[in-house]
Amino acid sequence: MALLLCAAAWTGAAWPGRATAAAPGRPAAASPEGKPAGTPAWRAEFDDVCGRTQDAMAIPSDELKRLVARADALLPAVERLEPTQRKVFLRRLQACRNLFQFVLDTREGA
């Protein structure tokens, strides 16, 4: 019996009448949007903007312009992060923005 309780605690299985937290090493429960609970608003926006880079060539020009503007609007929030996170997310945000701008520039030049 003790082994079953220990296994249930490790896997995060629900015990009758008891709420459970995430098991060690497991991510927190996801929100309905699929983001981990407690995700800051800037991170959700960052994931949405930079998650579109895979399809950059298929996105219409007006949407690309909006994505560039959204990336620019995210800059102040990312600049407020602690130094290590700031360095990583600024570089990633700049890369996303540059890709969208590059696609726009190549379309206008063609």
Buried (B, 14 or more C-beta within 10 A) or exposed (E): EEEEEEEBEEEEEEEEEEEEEEEEEEEEEEEEEEBEEEBEEBBEBBBBBBEBBEEBEEBEEEEBBBBBEBBEEBBEBBEEBEEEEEEEBBEBBEEBBEBBBEBBEEEEEE
